[in-house]
Amino acid sequence: MAQVYSVTQINSYIKNMVRQDFLLNRIEIKGEISNCKYTDKNGCIFFTLKDENSAIPVVMYGSDAYKLSFRLKDGMSVVVNGRIDVYMERGAYQLYAKTVTQSGTGELYRQYELLKQQYEDMGYFAPEYKRPIPRYAKRIAVVTARTSAVIQDIRNVAYRRNPYISLYLYSVLVQGNDAKHSIAKGLKCVDNMGFDCIIVGRGGGSIEDLWAFNEPEVIETVFNCKTPVISAVGHETDFTITDFVADLRAPTPSAAAELAVTDIRLIEAQIDDYRNRLTHSMQMILAAYRSRTERMLLELKTYNPQAQLDSKKQQLMHIRHLLDVSVQNMLDTQRHRLVLLSARLDGVSPLKKLEQGYALVENDSEEHITSVSEVKKDDVLTLHLKDGHIKAVAVDIKSNSIKQRGNNNIVR
């Protein structure tokens, strides 16, 4: 009976057979790209390489993909270098790409990579050589072909962002054998004319079309420019050595205009904001000074001599009122006391006794008689009554004959 194998065993066997094949481990395949997809997660590229009769799936890992000097697109004719291997989970074979070059231009790409590495080693790409782009550029030179759509795109974007900007076109050849000399001459000319910024570039094209911007004449001129240079060559996926040497790379000519020209609407909005903030600050300061002035006027009124005199006068009137009340209270108290004392005095007054029928007795010497022992027979006495006095002579003297009442010298 024949041996039965599992799917995994078969796929493993085929995988080992493929890996042992020397031809399949180092192979270059030419074809057209389709179904090209970039992954954001790890930078891998998945696409299908096909010709008129057949197709093969291709995988390019992120570690190899980042070395590409151009972006893969559907319909692009390329030569892929890599190895054939089997994907065990699906039982499918596919090409694992190491490098990709455009078909027919492989030599140019190799030359491009060599030039790029050469100038990078010379320090032409170093950030310390990059000049800052002026934030408020007024005069901008554009070095490109007069007939290209680049100048129109730059003009549209620039004037939309700032209608007061001044653009100057220096028309050059951007393609062909003489393009490198034309571009270099144009850059040198505008660099000596005192512009705020220079935009150099052209529209998209193949690597052959863009090759003038990889020539040493152009690279050296851009590097030695005293004026900041923005490179705007081709589309976003196109790269030239001029892009790396320039002070700033723009993915498109329109983007170059946006980078070089500040949006005046933002400036006006910022000025309005500054004006509003300044107005608010001035209002706050004026309000503070107004409040301080009012406070000082109030203090001045408070410390005014007339105000102090009025205040002291009012205090004096208050004290006088208190004094009047106090004196009146004291007088009322003393008057009441006087009434009480007068009543008491009236109660013990001799006149009061006289009105009750008593008499005050005096001898000839006007001395008060308080006892019978002070009187002798035939002494002349004066009896004081309430309505007059009587002269009397002591005829008889008896002790204890008169009951004492009240004062001893008053008799009844």
Buried (B, 14 or more C-beta within 10 A) or exposed (E): EEEEEEEEEEBBEBBEEBBEEEEBEEBEBEBBBBEBEBEEEEBBBBBBBBEEEEEBBBBBBEEBBEEBBBBBEEEBEBBBBBBBBBBEEEEEBBBBBBBBBBEBBBEBBEBBEEBBEEBBEEEBBEEEEBBEBBEEBEBBBBBBBEEBEBBEBBBEBBBBBBEEBEBEBBBBBBBEEEBBBBBBBBBEEBBEEEBBBBBBBBBBBEBEBBBBBBBEBBBBBBBEBEBBBBBBBBEEEBBBBBBBBBBBBBBBBBBBBBBBBBEBEEEEEEEEEEEEEEEEEEEEEEEEEEEEEEEEEEEEEEEEEEEEEEEEEEEEEEEEEEEEEEEEEEEEEEEEEEEEEEEEEEEEEBEBBBEEEBBBBBBEEEEBBEEBEEBEEEBEBBBBEBEEEEEEEBEEEEEEEEEEEEBEBBBE
